[in-house]
């Protein structure tokens, strides 16, 4: 029986799935930090790849002695606060 493949997700869909801004998705994908691929110049993502990426990030965050970038910035006094504005 053939395997059913989910349609690829767009930047907008991934941003909604991860609850982040679309610019964040573009930045992560362009840096190679987020698993994705381009089709005719547009980014596309597979949900199973994103789910694996999330699990890897969770494991990395749980390693003892490994500070997050936000924690490192706070320790150096260079932590930036982001203003979130409503609609």
CORMO-V373540 format. One record per backbone hydrogen bond with DSSP energy under -1.0 kcal/mol. NH is the residue of the N-H (numbers start at 1). CO is the residue of the C=O. Records with the same first field share a line. If there is no record, write none. Layout:
NH=CO + CO
This chain:
9=45
14=10
15=11
16=12
17=13
18=14
20=15
25=21
26=22
27=23
28=24
29=25
30=26
31=27
33=28
34=28
37=44
39=42
42=39
44=37
45=9
50=46
51=47
52=48
53=49
54=50
55=51
56=52
57=53
58=54
59=55
60=56
61=57
62=58
66=63
72=68
73=69
74=70
75=71
76=72
78=73
